[in-house]
């Protein structure tokens, strides 16, 4: 997210110990070319919408989204047909030296969607707009609170995961190109199919079938960028039964066709 041209009272860029805060404003249909950041970044969407493409996956970022991108991970953004405003926070990992739980959390890609702009983001924007010394202390405190929340949520997810869920993930990730069923995966994981279905949705926010489709789409998206192979061949290798099925699934996921994705991604990379 580049510095904003005009975001009201909030300054375009603000620095406090351990953080650099940038207000961003992007026009309708704008494309931010493929890029990466030296440190972890946390992006908070205030208004508007964009899609972020990274690692063969797409994240839909709307008002209220808080997104964490690890250091060095390449990504590019396509903004919707409306003006989009947000706040990007660049995190200095050295600020959390000696805090392994926090550092682990900053190395995980996260995408959290709230209903409306979270209160701490609204408070951050208000304090940043005041510009006095107490405001800088307040901004630093709010950012530390945000990082602590992300770290606590990450630690909770790791601690609550049952072993059978890890086995099920190994099956889906390792054999997603094969015909699979919930019952078959559940048998390998050692649980009842209903237990697998409920636990998987609770952990991943989508069904087993939706996750299987996502793994196939991510593999196909990576091949679209890495090879010049025909789209039909890529679709079959990824586990789709024909190109039409693949194209419809891909468009529903990425909001562009496979061919458009290949062309736009390479064009974005060339503009870096």
C-alpha positions as CSV (number, residue, x, y, z in Angstrom):
1,X,0.0,0.0,0.0
2,X,1.6,3.3,-1.1
3,X,1.3,6.6,0.8
4,X,-2.0,8.3,0.5
5,X,-2.6,11.5,-1.5
6,X,-5.3,12.6,0.9
7,X,-6.5,10.7,3.9
8,X,-7.9,13.6,6.0
9,X,-6.2,14.4,9.3
10,X,-3.9,11.4,9.5
11,X,-0.4,12.1,8.2
12,X,0.9,10.1,5.2
13,X,3.6,8.5,7.3
14,X,4.2,8.2,11.0
15,X,7.0,6.5,12.9
16,X,7.0,5.2,16.5
17,X,9.4,2.8,18.1
18,X,9.2,-0.5,16.2
19,X,6.6,0.6,13.7
20,X,6.1,2.7,10.6
21,X,2.5,3.6,9.8
22,X,1.5,4.6,6.3
23,X,-1.9,5.9,5.3
24,X,-2.9,4.6,1.9
25,X,-5.3,5.7,-0.8
26,X,-5.8,3.8,-4.1
27,X,-8.1,4.7,-7.1
28,X,-10.7,2.5,-8.7
29,X,-9.2,-0.4,-10.7
30,X,-5.6,0.4,-9.7
31,X,-3.0,-2.4,-9.7
32,X,-0.1,-2.4,-7.3
33,X,2.7,-4.3,-9.0
34,X,4.3,-7.4,-7.5
35,X,6.5,-6.4,-4.6
36,X,7.8,-7.5,-1.2
37,X,8.6,-5.8,2.2
38,X,11.8,-6.2,4.2
39,X,9.8,-6.7,7.4
40,X,6.3,-8.0,8.4
41,X,3.4,-5.8,7.4
42,X,-0.1,-5.4,8.9
43,X,-2.7,-3.9,6.6
44,X,-6.0,-2.6,7.9
45,X,-8.7,-1.7,5.3
46,X,-10.8,1.4,6.3
47,X,-13.0,1.7,3.2
48,X,-13.2,0.0,-0.3
49,X,-11.9,-3.3,-1.4
50,X,-9.0,-5.1,-3.0
51,X,-7.7,-8.6,-3.8
52,X,-4.2,-9.6,-2.8
53,X,-2.4,-12.4,-4.8
54,X,0.4,-14.2,-3.0
55,X,1.8,-17.7,-3.1
56,X,-0.8,-19.0,-5.5
57,X,-3.7,-17.8,-3.4
58,X,-6.0,-14.8,-3.3
59,X,-7.3,-12.9,-0.2
60,X,-10.4,-10.7,-0.6
61,X,-9.7,-7.6,1.6
62,X,-12.8,-5.5,2.4
63,X,-13.7,-2.9,5.0
64,X,-12.7,-4.3,8.4
65,X,-10.0,-6.6,7.1
66,X,-6.8,-6.9,9.1
67,X,-4.1,-8.7,7.1
68,X,-0.6,-9.8,8.2
69,X,2.0,-10.5,5.5
70,X,5.4,-12.0,6.6
71,X,8.7,-10.4,5.6
72,X,10.0,-11.0,2.1
73,X,6.8,-12.6,0.7
74,X,6.1,-11.4,-2.9
75,X,2.5,-10.2,-3.6
76,X,0.5,-7.9,-5.8
77,X,-2.8,-6.2,-5.4
78,X,-5.8,-5.4,-7.7
79,X,-8.2,-2.7,-6.3
80,X,-11.9,-2.8,-6.9
81,X,-14.0,-0.2,-8.8
82,X,-14.1,2.2,-5.9
83,X,-11.6,4.2,-4.0
84,X,-9.9,2.2,-1.2
85,X,-8.4,3.7,2.0
86,X,-6.3,1.8,4.5
87,X,-3.4,1.8,6.9
88,X,-0.3,-0.2,6.5
89,X,1.9,-1.0,9.5
90,X,5.6,-2.0,8.9
91,X,6.9,-3.9,11.9
92,X,10.5,-3.9,13.0
93,X,11.1,-7.5,14.2
94,X,14.0,-6.4,16.3
95,X,11.4,-4.6,18.5
96,X,10.4,-8.1,19.7
97,X,13.8,-9.7,20.1
98,X,13.5,-12.3,22.9
99,X,9.8,-12.7,22.3
100,X,9.6,-16.0,20.3
101,X,5.8,-16.3,20.4
102,X,5.5,-12.9,18.9
103,X,8.1,-13.5,16.2
104,X,6.4,-16.8,15.2
105,X,3.1,-15.0,14.8
106,X,4.8,-12.3,12.6
107,X,6.0,-15.1,10.3
108,X,2.5,-16.4,9.7
109,X,0.2,-15.1,7.0
110,X,-3.1,-14.0,8.5
111,X,-6.3,-12.6,7.1
112,X,-9.0,-11.6,9.7
113,X,-12.3,-10.0,8.6
114,X,-14.3,-7.9,11.1
115,X,-17.7,-6.4,10.7
116,X,-16.9,-2.8,10.1
117,X,-13.6,-1.1,11.0
118,X,-12.3,-2.5,14.4
119,X,-12.3,0.0,17.2
120,X,-8.5,-0.1,17.7
121,X,-8.0,0.9,14.0
122,X,-10.4,3.8,14.3
123,X,-8.6,4.9,17.5
124,X,-5.2,4.5,15.7
125,X,-6.4,6.9,13.0
126,X,-7.7,9.4,15.5
127,X,-4.5,9.4,17.5
128,X,-2.3,9.6,14.5
129,X,-4.2,12.7,13.3
130,X,-3.6,14.5,16.6
131,X,0.2,14.6,16.0
132,X,1.3,15.6,19.5
133,X,3.7,13.6,21.7
134,X,1.0,11.9,23.8
135,X,-0.6,10.8,20.5
136,X,2.6,9.0,19.5
137,X,2.7,7.1,22.8
138,X,-1.0,6.2,22.2
139,X,-0.3,5.0,18.7
140,X,2.6,2.8,19.9
141,X,0.5,1.3,22.6
142,X,-2.3,0.5,20.1
143,X,0.1,-1.2,17.8
144,X,1.7,-3.2,20.6
145,X,-1.8,-4.3,21.5
146,X,-2.6,-5.4,18.0
147,X,0.6,-7.4,17.7
148,X,-0.1,-9.0,21.1
149,X,-3.6,-10.0,19.9
150,X,-2.2,-11.6,16.7
151,X,0.4,-13.5,18.7
152,X,-2.2,-14.7,21.3
153,X,-4.6,-15.9,18.5
154,X,-1.7,-17.7,16.7
155,X,-0.6,-19.5,19.9
156,X,-4.2,-20.5,20.7
157,X,-4.6,-22.1,17.2
158,X,-1.4,-24.1,17.6
159,X,-2.3,-25.3,21.1
160,X,-5.8,-26.4,20.4
161,X,-5.2,-28.4,17.2
162,X,-5.9,-32.1,17.6
163,X,-3.5,-34.6,16.1
164,X,-6.1,-36.1,13.8
165,X,-6.5,-32.7,12.1
166,X,-2.8,-32.6,11.3
167,X,-3.1,-36.1,9.8
168,X,-6.1,-35.0,7.7
169,X,-4.2,-31.9,6.5
170,X,-1.3,-34.2,5.4
171,X,-3.6,-36.3,3.3
172,X,-5.3,-33.4,1.6
173,X,-2.1,-31.5,0.9
174,X,-0.2,-34.6,-0.2
175,X,-2.9,-36.2,-2.3
176,X,-5.2,-33.3,-3.5
177,X,-4.8,-34.3,-7.1
178,X,-6.4,-37.7,-6.4
179,X,-10.1,-38.4,-6.0
180,X,-10.8,-38.0,-2.3
181,X,-13.8,-38.2,-0.1
182,X,-14.5,-37.0,3.5
183,X,-15.0,-40.6,4.6
184,X,-11.7,-41.6,3.1
185,X,-9.8,-38.8,4.7
186,X,-11.5,-39.4,8.0
187,X,-10.5,-43.1,7.9
188,X,-6.8,-42.2,7.4
189,X,-7.1,-39.6,10.2
190,X,-8.8,-42.0,12.5
191,X,-12.0,-40.1,13.3
192,X,-15.6,-40.2,12.3
193,X,-16.4,-38.3,9.1
194,X,-18.8,-36.0,11.0
195,X,-16.0,-35.2,13.4
196,X,-13.6,-34.4,10.6
197,X,-16.2,-32.2,8.8
198,X,-17.0,-30.1,11.9
199,X,-13.4,-29.8,13.1
200,X,-12.1,-28.9,9.7
201,X,-14.6,-26.1,9.2
202,X,-14.0,-24.8,12.7
203,X,-10.2,-24.7,12.0
204,X,-10.2,-23.5,8.4
205,X,-13.5,-21.7,8.0
206,X,-14.4,-23.8,5.0
207,X,-15.5,-27.4,4.2
208,X,-13.1,-30.2,3.4
209,X,-14.4,-30.1,-0.2
210,X,-13.8,-26.4,-0.5
211,X,-10.3,-26.8,0.9
212,X,-9.5,-29.6,-1.5
213,X,-10.6,-27.3,-4.4
214,X,-8.4,-24.5,-2.9
215,X,-5.3,-26.8,-2.8
216,X,-5.9,-27.7,-6.5
217,X,-6.4,-24.0,-7.5
218,X,-3.3,-22.9,-5.6
219,X,-1.2,-25.6,-7.4
220,X,-2.6,-24.6,-10.8
221,X,-2.0,-20.9,-10.1
222,X,1.6,-21.6,-9.3
223,X,2.0,-23.5,-12.6
224,X,0.3,-20.7,-14.5
225,X,3.1,-18.4,-13.4
226,X,6.0,-20.9,-13.5
227,X,5.3,-22.6,-16.9
228,X,3.9,-21.8,-20.4
229,X,2.0,-25.1,-20.4
230,X,-1.5,-25.1,-21.9
231,X,-4.2,-24.3,-19.4
232,X,-6.0,-27.5,-20.1
233,X,-3.0,-29.6,-19.2
234,X,-2.5,-27.6,-16.0
235,X,-6.1,-28.1,-15.1
236,X,-5.9,-31.9,-15.5
237,X,-2.7,-32.2,-13.5
238,X,-4.2,-30.2,-10.6
239,X,-7.1,-32.7,-10.4
240,X,-9.9,-30.9,-12.4
241,X,-11.8,-33.1,-14.8
242,X,-11.8,-30.5,-17.6
243,X,-10.7,-26.9,-18.5
244,X,-14.2,-25.5,-18.3
245,X,-14.6,-26.8,-14.7
246,X,-11.2,-25.4,-13.8
247,X,-11.9,-22.0,-15.4
248,X,-15.2,-21.5,-13.6
249,X,-13.7,-22.5,-10.3
250,X,-10.7,-20.2,-10.9
251,X,-12.8,-17.3,-11.8
252,X,-14.9,-17.7,-8.7
253,X,-11.7,-17.7,-6.6
254,X,-9.5,-15.1,-8.2
255,X,-12.2,-13.1,-10.0
256,X,-10.3,-13.4,-13.2
257,X,-9.8,-16.3,-15.7
258,X,-6.6,-18.4,-15.6
259,X,-5.4,-16.7,-18.8
260,X,-6.1,-13.2,-17.4
261,X,-4.3,-14.2,-14.1
262,X,-1.2,-15.4,-16.0
263,X,-1.1,-12.3,-18.1
264,X,-1.7,-9.8,-15.3
265,X,0.7,-11.5,-12.9
266,X,3.5,-11.5,-15.3
267,X,2.8,-7.9,-16.3
268,X,2.8,-6.9,-12.6
269,X,6.1,-8.6,-12.1
270,X,7.6,-6.8,-15.1
271,X,6.6,-3.4,-13.7
272,X,8.6,-3.9,-10.5
